[in-house]
Amino acid sequence: MLILRSRSFSTEIAVPYLSEIAQSDQLGSLPAFAPEHLAATARFFLDLVTLSFTFRALFVVNPETLHAEVGPEVARSVAFFLAACRHSSVG
């Protein structure tokens, strides 16, 4: 139950940030960033970009190793996420 609430809470936090970014960029014209799809888009973003690091930080990798990987991995994940948003008809 706690995990579901955490997931919901993190999505609620991410939605305004993605909305702000979409309004200041050409992303706002993409269906994935339409208001009715924004919560799903935020959840996909969090799952793709942050979830693997969260689990690795909690269970596997030492902090120094993980820290060195964050920048390149986030850049790849965000690029992949944005490409998927550009080629998707729904969020």
HURAGI-V383941 format. One record per helix or strand of 2 or more residues. SS is the DSSP state (A for helix, B for strand). FROM is the first residue (numbers start at 1). TO is the last residue. If there is no record, write none. Layout:
SS|FROM|TO  SS|FROM|TO
This chain:
A|2|23  A|26|29  A|31|33  A|38|59  A|63|86
